[in-house]
Amino acid sequence: MTIDRAVLLFAGFLVLLSLALGFYVSPWWYLLNVFVGLNLIQASFTGFCPAAIVFRKLGCPAGVAFK
């Protein structure tokens, strides 16, 4: 799995997790969706993604977007 796919998988997982936590635990968990969305937007403009750095250090091969 490349870094690009790992980042997308992680972002999707966090969105679904925050929706479940917001529904079952507290509406404050919806702020995690805001954070993930803003991080995806800034990563699309700047190419900087903290999750990509973590996945690179974990040994994922480089993809097209995050090298």
Distance bins in CASP14 RR format, pairs under 12 A and 6 or more apart:
PFRMAT RR
TARGET T0000
AUTHOR 0000-0000-0000
RMODE 2
METHOD distances of the structure
MODEL  1
1 7 0 0 0 0 0 1 0 0 0 0 0
1 8 0 0 0 0 1 0 0 0 0 0 0
1 9 1 0 0 1 0 0 0 0 0 0 0
1 10 0 0 0 0 0 1 0 0 0 0 0
1 55 0 0 0 0 1 0 0 0 0 0 0
1 58 0 0 0 0 0 1 0 0 0 0 0
1 59 0 0 0 0 0 1 0 0 0 0 0
1 60 1 0 0 1 0 0 0 0 0 0 0
1 61 0 0 0 0 1 0 0 0 0 0 0
1 62 0 0 0 0 0 1 0 0 0 0 0
1 63 0 0 0 0 1 0 0 0 0 0 0
2 8 0 0 0 0 1 0 0 0 0 0 0
2 9 0 0 0 0 0 1 0 0 0 0 0
2 52 0 0 0 0 0 1 0 0 0 0 0
2 55 0 0 0 0 1 0 0 0 0 0 0
2 56 0 0 0 0 0 1 0 0 0 0 0
2 59 0 0 0 0 0 1 0 0 0 0 0
2 60 1 0 0 1 0 0 0 0 0 0 0
2 61 1 0 1 0 0 0 0 0 0 0 0
2 62 1 0 0 1 0 0 0 0 0 0 0
2 63 1 0 1 0 0 0 0 0 0 0 0
2 64 1 0 0 1 0 0 0 0 0 0 0
2 65 0 0 0 0 1 0 0 0 0 0 0
2 66 0 0 0 0 1 0 0 0 0 0 0
2 67 0 0 0 0 0 1 0 0 0 0 0
3 9 0 0 0 0 0 1 0 0 0 0 0
3 10 0 0 0 0 0 1 0 0 0 0 0
3 43 0 0 0 0 0 1 0 0 0 0 0
3 47 0 0 0 0 0 1 0 0 0 0 0
3 49 0 0 0 0 1 0 0 0 0 0 0
3 50 0 0 0 0 0 1 0 0 0 0 0
3 51 0 0 0 0 1 0 0 0 0 0 0
3 52 1 0 1 0 0 0 0 0 0 0 0
3 53 0 0 0 0 1 0 0 0 0 0 0
3 54 0 0 0 0 1 0 0 0 0 0 0
3 55 1 0 1 0 0 0 0 0 0 0 0
3 56 1 0 1 0 0 0 0 0 0 0 0
3 57 0 0 0 0 0 1 0 0 0 0 0
3 58 0 0 0 0 1 0 0 0 0 0 0
3 59 0 0 0 0 1 0 0 0 0 0 0
3 60 1 0 1 0 0 0 0 0 0 0 0
3 61 1 0 0 1 0 0 0 0 0 0 0
3 62 1 0 1 0 0 0 0 0 0 0 0
3 63 1 0 1 0 0 0 0 0 0 0 0
3 64 0 0 0 0 1 0 0 0 0 0 0
3 65 1 0 0 1 0 0 0 0 0 0 0
3 66 1 0 1 0 0 0 0 0 0 0 0
3 67 1 0 0 1 0 0 0 0 0 0 0
4 10 0 0 0 0 0 1 0 0 0 0 0
4 11 0 0 0 0 0 1 0 0 0 0 0
4 43 0 0 0 0 0 1 0 0 0 0 0
4 47 0 0 0 0 0 1 0 0 0 0 0
4 49 0 0 0 0 1 0 0 0 0 0 0
4 51 0 0 0 0 0 1 0 0 0 0 0
4 52 0 0 0 0 1 0 0 0 0 0 0
4 55 0 0 0 0 1 0 0 0 0 0 0
4 56 0 0 0 0 0 1 0 0 0 0 0
4 60 0 0 0 0 1 0 0 0 0 0 0
4 61 0 0 0 0 1 0 0 0 0 0 0
4 62 0 0 0 0 1 0 0 0 0 0 0
4 63 1 0 1 0 0 0 0 0 0 0 0
4 64 1 0 0 1 0 0 0 0 0 0 0
4 65 1 0 1 0 0 0 0 0 0 0 0
4 66 1 0 1 0 0 0 0 0 0 0 0
4 67 0 0 0 0 1 0 0 0 0 0 0
5 11 0 0 0 0 0 1 0 0 0 0 0
5 12 0 0 0 0 0 1 0 0 0 0 0
5 51 0 0 0 0 0 1 0 0 0 0 0
5 52 0 0 0 0 0 1 0 0 0 0 0
5 55 0 0 0 0 1 0 0 0 0 0 0
5 60 0 0 0 0 1 0 0 0 0 0 0
5 61 0 0 0 0 0 1 0 0 0 0 0
5 62 0 0 0 0 0 1 0 0 0 0 0
5 63 0 0 0 0 1 0 0 0 0 0 0
5 64 0 0 0 0 0 1 0 0 0 0 0
5 65 0 0 0 0 1 0 0 0 0 0 0
5 66 0 0 0 0 0 1 0 0 0 0 0
6 12 0 0 0 0 0 1 0 0 0 0 0
6 13 0 0 0 0 0 1 0 0 0 0 0
6 49 0 0 0 0 0 1 0 0 0 0 0
6 51 1 0 0 1 0 0 0 0 0 0 0
6 52 0 0 0 0 1 0 0 0 0 0 0
6 53 0 0 0 0 0 1 0 0 0 0 0
6 54 0 0 0 0 1 0 0 0 0 0 0
6 55 1 0 1 0 0 0 0 0 0 0 0
6 56 0 0 0 0 1 0 0 0 0 0 0
6 57 0 0 0 0 0 1 0 0 0 0 0
6 58 0 0 0 0 1 0 0 0 0 0 0
6 59 0 0 0 0 1 0 0 0 0 0 0
6 60 1 0 1 0 0 0 0 0 0 0 0
6 61 0 0 0 0 1 0 0 0 0 0 0
6 62 0 0 0 0 0 1 0 0 0 0 0
6 63 0 0 0 0 1 0 0 0 0 0 0
6 65 0 0 0 0 0 1 0 0 0 0 0
6 66 0 0 0 0 1 0 0 0 0 0 0
7 13 0 0 0 0 0 1 0 0 0 0 0
7 14 0 0 0 0 0 1 0 0 0 0 0
7 36 0 0 0 0 0 1 0 0 0 0 0
7 39 0 0 0 0 1 0 0 0 0 0 0
7 40 0 0 0 0 1 0 0 0 0 0 0
7 43 1 0 0 1 0 0 0 0 0 0 0
7 44 0 0 0 0 0 1 0 0 0 0 0
7 47 0 0 0 0 0 1 0 0 0 0 0
7 48 0 0 0 0 0 1 0 0 0 0 0
7 49 1 0 1 0 0 0 0 0 0 0 0
7 50 0 0 0 0 1 0 0 0 0 0 0
7 51 1 0 1 0 0 0 0 0 0 0 0
7 52 1 0 1 0 0 0 0 0 0 0 0
7 53 0 0 0 0 0 1 0 0 0 0 0
7 54 0 0 0 0 1 0 0 0 0 0 0
7 55 1 0 0 1 0 0 0 0 0 0 0
7 56 0 0 0 0 0 1 0 0 0 0 0
7 58 0 0 0 0 0 1 0 0 0 0 0
7 60 0 0 0 0 1 0 0 0 0 0 0
7 62 0 0 0 0 0 1 0 0 0 0 0
7 63 0 0 0 0 1 0 0 0 0 0 0
7 64 0 0 0 0 0 1 0 0 0 0 0
7 65 1 0 0 1 0 0 0 0 0 0 0
7 66 1 0 0 1 0 0 0 0 0 0 0
8 14 0 0 0 0 0 1 0 0 0 0 0
8 15 0 0 0 0 0 1 0 0 0 0 0
8 36 0 0 0 0 0 1 0 0 0 0 0
8 40 0 0 0 0 1 0 0 0 0 0 0
8 43 0 0 0 0 0 1 0 0 0 0 0
8 44 0 0 0 0 0 1 0 0 0 0 0
8 49 0 0 0 0 0 1 0 0 0 0 0
8 51 0 0 0 0 1 0 0 0 0 0 0
8 52 0 0 0 0 0 1 0 0 0 0 0
8 55 0 0 0 0 0 1 0 0 0 0 0
8 63 0 0 0 0 0 1 0 0 0 0 0
8 64 0 0 0 0 0 1 0 0 0 0 0
8 65 0 0 0 0 1 0 0 0 0 0 0
8 66 0 0 0 0 0 1 0 0 0 0 0
9 15 0 0 0 0 0 1 0 0 0 0 0
9 16 0 0 0 0 0 1 0 0 0 0 0
9 51 0 0 0 0 1 0 0 0 0 0 0
9 55 0 0 0 0 1 0 0 0 0 0 0
9 60 0 0 0 0 0 1 0 0 0 0 0
10 16 0 0 0 0 0 1 0 0 0 0 0
10 17 0 0 0 0 0 1 0 0 0 0 0
10 36 0 0 0 0 1 0 0 0 0 0 0
10 39 0 0 0 0 0 1 0 0 0 0 0
10 40 0 0 0 0 0 1 0 0 0 0 0
10 43 0 0 0 0 0 1 0 0 0 0 0
10 49 0 0 0 0 1 0 0 0 0 0 0
10 50 0 0 0 0 0 1 0 0 0 0 0
10 51 1 0 1 0 0 0 0 0 0 0 0
10 52 0 0 0 0 1 0 0 0 0 0 0
10 54 0 0 0 0 1 0 0 0 0 0 0
10 55 1 0 0 1 0 0 0 0 0 0 0
10 58 0 0 0 0 0 1 0 0 0 0 0
10 60 0 0 0 0 0 1 0 0 0 0 0
10 66 0 0 0 0 0 1 0 0 0 0 0
11 17 0 0 0 0 0 1 0 0 0 0 0
11 18 0 0 0 0 0 1 0 0 0 0 0
11 32 0 0 0 0 0 1 0 0 0 0 0
11 33 0 0 0 0 0 1 0 0 0 0 0
11 35 0 0 0 0 0 1 0 0 0 0 0
11 36 1 0 1 0 0 0 0 0 0 0 0
11 37 1 0 0 1 0 0 0 0 0 0 0
11 38 0 0 0 0 0 1 0 0 0 0 0
11 39 1 0 0 1 0 0 0 0 0 0 0
11 40 1 0 0 1 0 0 0 0 0 0 0
11 41 0 0 0 0 0 1 0 0 0 0 0
11 43 0 0 0 0 1 0 0 0 0 0 0
11 44 0 0 0 0 0 1 0 0 0 0 0
11 49 0 0 0 0 1 0 0 0 0 0 0
11 50 0 0 0 0 0 1 0 0 0 0 0
11 51 1 0 0 1 0 0 0 0 0 0 0
11 52 0 0 0 0 0 1 0 0 0 0 0
11 55 0 0 0 0 0 1 0 0 0 0 0
12 18 0 0 0 0 1 0 0 0 0 0 0
12 19 0 0 0 0 0 1 0 0 0 0 0
12 32 0 0 0 0 0 1 0 0 0 0 0
12 33 0 0 0 0 0 1 0 0 0 0 0
12 36 1 0 0 1 0 0 0 0 0 0 0
12 37 0 0 0 0 0 1 0 0 0 0 0
12 39 0 0 0 0 0 1 0 0 0 0 0
12 40 0 0 0 0 1 0 0 0 0 0 0
12 51 0 0 0 0 0 1 0 0 0 0 0
13 19 0 0 0 0 0 1 0 0 0 0 0
13 20 0 0 0 0 0 1 0 0 0 0 0
13 32 0 0 0 0 0 1 0 0 0 0 0
13 36 0 0 0 0 1 0 0 0 0 0 0
13 51 0 0 0 0 0 1 0 0 0 0 0
14 20 0 0 0 0 0 1 0 0 0 0 0
14 21 0 0 0 0 0 1 0 0 0 0 0
14 29 0 0 0 0 0 1 0 0 0 0 0
14 30 0 0 0 0 0 1 0 0 0 0 0
14 31 0 0 0 0 0 1 0 0 0 0 0
14 32 1 0 0 1 0 0 0 0 0 0 0
14 33 0 0 0 0 1 0 0 0 0 0 0
14 34 0 0 0 0 0 1 0 0 0 0 0
14 35 0 0 0 0 1 0 0 0 0 0 0
14 36 1 0 1 0 0 0 0 0 0 0 0
14 37 0 0 0 0 1 0 0 0 0 0 0
14 39 0 0 0 0 1 0 0 0 0 0 0
14 40 0 0 0 0 0 1 0 0 0 0 0
14 51 0 0 0 0 1 0 0 0 0 0 0
15 21 0 0 0 0 0 1 0 0 0 0 0
15 22 0 0 0 0 0 1 0 0 0 0 0
15 29 0 0 0 0 0 1 0 0 0 0 0
15 30 0 0 0 0 0 1 0 0 0 0 0
15 32 0 0 0 0 1 0 0 0 0 0 0
15 33 1 0 1 0 0 0 0 0 0 0 0
15 34 0 0 0 0 0 1 0 0 0 0 0
15 35 0 0 0 0 0 1 0 0 0 0 0
15 36 1 0 1 0 0 0 0 0 0 0 0
15 37 0 0 0 0 1 0 0 0 0 0 0
15 39 0 0 0 0 0 1 0 0 0 0 0
15 40 0 0 0 0 1 0 0 0 0 0 0
16 22 0 0 0 0 0 1 0 0 0 0 0
16 23 0 0 0 0 0 1 0 0 0 0 0
16 29 0 0 0 0 0 1 0 0 0 0 0
16 32 0 0 0 0 0 1 0 0 0 0 0
16 33 0 0 0 0 1 0 0 0 0 0 0
16 36 0 0 0 0 0 1 0 0 0 0 0
17 23 0 0 0 0 0 1 0 0 0 0 0
17 24 0 0 0 0 0 1 0 0 0 0 0
17 25 0 0 0 0 0 1 0 0 0 0 0
17 29 0 0 0 0 1 0 0 0 0 0 0
17 30 0 0 0 0 0 1 0 0 0 0 0
17 32 1 0 0 1 0 0 0 0 0 0 0
17 33 0 0 0 0 1 0 0 0 0 0 0
17 36 0 0 0 0 1 0 0 0 0 0 0
18 24 0 0 0 0 0 1 0 0 0 0 0
18 25 0 0 0 0 1 0 0 0 0 0 0
18 26 0 0 0 0 0 1 0 0 0 0 0
18 27 0 0 0 0 0 1 0 0 0 0 0
18 28 0 0 0 0 1 0 0 0 0 0 0
18 29 1 0 1 0 0 0 0 0 0 0 0
18 30 1 0 0 1 0 0 0 0 0 0 0
18 31 1 0 0 1 0 0 0 0 0 0 0
18 32 1 1 0 0 0 0 0 0 0 0 0
18 33 1 0 1 0 0 0 0 0 0 0 0
18 34 0 0 0 0 1 0 0 0 0 0 0
18 35 0 0 0 0 1 0 0 0 0 0 0
18 36 1 0 0 1 0 0 0 0 0 0 0
18 37 0 0 0 0 0 1 0 0 0 0 0
19 25 0 0 0 0 0 1 0 0 0 0 0
19 27 0 0 0 0 0 1 0 0 0 0 0
19 29 0 0 0 0 1 0 0 0 0 0 0
19 30 1 0 0 1 0 0 0 0 0 0 0
19 31 0 0 0 0 0 1 0 0 0 0 0
19 32 0 0 0 0 1 0 0 0 0 0 0
19 33 1 0 0 1 0 0 0 0 0 0 0
19 36 0 0 0 0 0 1 0 0 0 0 0
20 26 0 0 0 0 0 1 0 0 0 0 0
20 29 0 0 0 0 1 0 0 0 0 0 0
20 30 0 0 0 0 0 1 0 0 0 0 0
20 32 0 0 0 0 0 1 0 0 0 0 0
20 33 0 0 0 0 0 1 0 0 0 0 0
21 27 0 0 0 0 1 0 0 0 0 0 0
21 28 0 0 0 0 1 0 0 0 0 0 0
21 29 1 1 0 0 0 0 0 0 0 0 0
21 30 0 0 0 0 1 0 0 0 0 0 0
21 31 0 0 0 0 0 1 0 0 0 0 0
21 32 1 0 0 1 0 0 0 0 0 0 0
21 33 0 0 0 0 0 1 0 0 0 0 0
22 28 1 0 0 1 0 0 0 0 0 0 0
22 29 1 1 0 0 0 0 0 0 0 0 0
22 30 1 0 1 0 0 0 0 0 0 0 0
22 31 0 0 0 0 1 0 0 0 0 0 0
22 32 0 0 0 0 1 0 0 0 0 0 0
22 33 0 0 0 0 1 0 0 0 0 0 0
23 29 0 0 0 0 1 0 0 0 0 0 0
23 30 0 0 0 0 1 0 0 0 0 0 0
23 33 0 0 0 0 0 1 0 0 0 0 0
25 32 0 0 0 0 0 1 0 0 0 0 0
26 32 0 0 0 0 0 1 0 0 0 0 0
27 33 0 0 0 0 0 1 0 0 0 0 0
28 34 0 0 0 0 0 1 0 0 0 0 0
28 35 0 0 0 0 0 1 0 0 0 0 0
29 35 0 0 0 0 0 1 0 0 0 0 0
29 36 0 0 0 0 0 1 0 0 0 0 0
30 36 0 0 0 0 0 1 0 0 0 0 0
30 37 0 0 0 0 0 1 0 0 0 0 0
31 37 0 0 0 0 0 1 0 0 0 0 0
31 38 0 0 0 0 0 1 0 0 0 0 0
32 38 0 0 0 0 0 1 0 0 0 0 0
32 39 0 0 0 0 0 1 0 0 0 0 0
33 39 0 0 0 0 0 1 0 0 0 0 0
33 40 0 0 0 0 0 1 0 0 0 0 0
34 40 0 0 0 0 0 1 0 0 0 0 0
34 41 0 0 0 0 0 1 0 0 0 0 0
35 41 0 0 0 0 0 1 0 0 0 0 0
35 42 0 0 0 0 0 1 0 0 0 0 0
35 50 0 0 0 0 0 1 0 0 0 0 0
35 51 0 0 0 0 0 1 0 0 0 0 0
36 42 0 0 0 0 0 1 0 0 0 0 0
36 43 0 0 0 0 0 1 0 0 0 0 0
36 49 0 0 0 0 0 1 0 0 0 0 0
36 50 0 0 0 0 0 1 0 0 0 0 0
36 51 0 0 0 0 1 0 0 0 0 0 0
37 43 0 0 0 0 1 0 0 0 0 0 0
37 44 0 0 0 0 0 1 0 0 0 0 0
37 49 0 0 0 0 0 1 0 0 0 0 0
38 44 0 0 0 0 0 1 0 0 0 0 0
38 45 0 0 0 0 0 1 0 0 0 0 0
38 49 0 0 0 0 0 1 0 0 0 0 0
39 45 0 0 0 0 0 1 0 0 0 0 0
39 46 0 0 0 0 0 1 0 0 0 0 0
39 47 0 0 0 0 0 1 0 0 0 0 0
39 48 0 0 0 0 1 0 0 0 0 0 0
39 49 1 0 0 1 0 0 0 0 0 0 0
39 50 1 0 0 1 0 0 0 0 0 0 0
39 51 1 0 0 1 0 0 0 0 0 0 0
39 52 0 0 0 0 0 1 0 0 0 0 0
40 46 0 0 0 0 0 1 0 0 0 0 0
40 47 0 0 0 0 0 1 0 0 0 0 0
40 48 0 0 0 0 0 1 0 0 0 0 0
40 49 0 0 0 0 1 0 0 0 0 0 0
40 50 0 0 0 0 0 1 0 0 0 0 0
40 51 0 0 0 0 1 0 0 0 0 0 0
40 52 0 0 0 0 0 1 0 0 0 0 0
40 65 0 0 0 0 0 1 0 0 0 0 0
41 47 0 0 0 0 0 1 0 0 0 0 0
41 48 0 0 0 0 0 1 0 0 0 0 0
41 49 0 0 0 0 0 1 0 0 0 0 0
42 48 1 0 0 1 0 0 0 0 0 0 0
42 49 0 0 0 0 1 0 0 0 0 0 0
42 50 0 0 0 0 0 1 0 0 0 0 0
43 49 1 0 1 0 0 0 0 0 0 0 0
43 50 0 0 0 0 1 0 0 0 0 0 0
43 51 0 0 0 0 1 0 0 0 0 0 0
43 52 1 0 0 1 0 0 0 0 0 0 0
43 53 0 0 0 0 0 1 0 0 0 0 0
43 65 0 0 0 0 1 0 0 0 0 0 0
43 66 0 0 0 0 1 0 0 0 0 0 0
44 65 0 0 0 0 1 0 0 0 0 0 0
44 66 0 0 0 0 0 1 0 0 0 0 0
46 52 0 0 0 0 0 1 0 0 0 0 0
46 65 0 0 0 0 0 1 0 0 0 0 0
46 66 0 0 0 0 0 1 0 0 0 0 0
47 53 0 0 0 0 0 1 0 0 0 0 0
47 64 0 0 0 0 0 1 0 0 0 0 0
47 65 1 0 0 1 0 0 0 0 0 0 0
47 66 1 0 0 1 0 0 0 0 0 0 0
47 67 0 0 0 0 1 0 0 0 0 0 0
48 65 0 0 0 0 0 1 0 0 0 0 0
48 66 0 0 0 0 1 0 0 0 0 0 0
48 67 0 0 0 0 0 1 0 0 0 0 0
49 55 0 0 0 0 1 0 0 0 0 0 0
49 56 0 0 0 0 1 0 0 0 0 0 0
49 63 0 0 0 0 0 1 0 0 0 0 0
49 65 0 0 0 0 1 0 0 0 0 0 0
49 66 1 0 0 1 0 0 0 0 0 0 0
49 67 0 0 0 0 0 1 0 0 0 0 0
50 56 0 0 0 0 0 1 0 0 0 0 0
50 57 0 0 0 0 0 1 0 0 0 0 0
50 66 0 0 0 0 0 1 0 0 0 0 0
51 57 0 0 0 0 0 1 0 0 0 0 0
51 58 0 0 0 0 0 1 0 0 0 0 0
51 60 0 0 0 0 0 1 0 0 0 0 0
51 65 0 0 0 0 0 1 0 0 0 0 0
51 66 0 0 0 0 1 0 0 0 0 0 0
52 58 0 0 0 0 0 1 0 0 0 0 0
52 59 0 0 0 0 0 1 0 0 0 0 0
52 60 0 0 0 0 1 0 0 0 0 0 0
52 61 0 0 0 0 0 1 0 0 0 0 0
52 62 0 0 0 0 1 0 0 0 0 0 0
52 63 0 0 0 0 1 0 0 0 0 0 0
52 64 0 0 0 0 0 1 0 0 0 0 0
52 65 0 0 0 0 1 0 0 0 0 0 0
52 66 1 1 0 0 0 0 0 0 0 0 0
52 67 0 0 0 0 1 0 0 0 0 0 0
53 59 0 0 0 0 0 1 0 0 0 0 0
53 60 0 0 0 0 0 1 0 0 0 0 0
53 62 0 0 0 0 0 1 0 0 0 0 0
53 66 0 0 0 0 1 0 0 0 0 0 0
53 67 0 0 0 0 0 1 0 0 0 0 0
54 60 0 0 0 0 1 0 0 0 0 0 0
54 66 0 0 0 0 0 1 0 0 0 0 0
55 61 0 0 0 0 1 0 0 0 0 0 0
55 62 0 0 0 0 1 0 0 0 0 0 0
55 63 0 0 0 0 0 1 0 0 0 0 0
55 65 0 0 0 0 0 1 0 0 0 0 0
55 66 1 0 0 1 0 0 0 0 0 0 0
55 67 0 0 0 0 0 1 0 0 0 0 0
56 62 1 0 0 1 0 0 0 0 0 0 0
56 63 0 0 0 0 1 0 0 0 0 0 0
56 66 1 0 0 1 0 0 0 0 0 0 0
56 67 0 0 0 0 1 0 0 0 0 0 0
60 66 0 0 0 0 1 0 0 0 0 0 0
60 67 0 0 0 0 0 1 0 0 0 0 0
61 67 0 0 0 0 1 0 0 0 0 0 0
END
